Amino acid sequence: MLLVRRAYPTYSTHRFWTSTLRRHLSRLSAAERSNAPIDIHPEIEEALSSGKPIASLETTLITHGLPHPTNLEIGLELEQIVHATGSVPATIGVIDGRVKIGLEKHEIERLADPARKKTKLSRRDIAPALALKADGGA
């Protein structure tokens, strides 16, 4: 999910983002209550509740797109760039069969490690990866 906000939003724009934010929070809360295999990083939860902009980053470049150690460097650098803009990076991947929204540095390193087995995930691969407790990038 990528939320982009203008410096001075109009009232209708503000109302749109506020309602969009509430919808997303309600869906995530419902997923957490149902014990879905989803972990939301505390920084992402705080950004969602406060309306801070969030940039969604995929992990395909880290897991399969680039050779090691370039993949790790790019993954970490993208997060730094997003932080520099005042937004919160939400790097999304699967670790041990759990969807992680917002990864820690050690989790990015884990996905970048060429010695570890990981799956390239598309929509059809997510359910098997969760059931097999696999690591993967989407």
C-alpha positions, 0 to 999 in steps of 0.5 A, a space after each residue: 500500500 502506498 499512501 502519498 499525501 500532499 503538503 496541504 491537502 484539501 478537505 475532500 482529499 483529507 476525508 478520502 485518506 482518512 476513510 481509506 486509512 480507517 478501512 485498511 486499519 479495520 482489515 488489518 485488525 480483523 486479520 490479526 484477531 483471526 490469527 492470520 499469519 500476518 505480522 505488522 511491524 510496530 513502526 507500520 502500525 504507528 504510521 497507519 494510526 497517525 496517518 504518516 505516509 507509508 511506501 510499500 517495498 517488495 522483496 523480489 529484488 532482494 530474493 531473486 532480482 540481484 546477486 549477493 551482496 548487491 541485493 542486500 545493499 539495494 534493499 537497505 538503501 531503498 529503505 533509507 531513501 524512503 525514510 529520508 523522504 519522511 515516509 515509513 518503508 513497509 518492506 513486505 516478505 514471507 519469513 517462516 510462513 508468516 507475511 511480514 509487513 515491515 522487515 527488520 534488518 536481520 530479516 532482510 539479510 535473511 532473504 538476501 542470503 544466497 545460502 538460504 532457500 527461498 521462494 519467488 512468490 506470486 499470488 498463487 504461491 503464497 498459500 503453499 509458502 505459508 503452509 510450508 513455513 517457507 521464506 519468500 519474496 513478493 
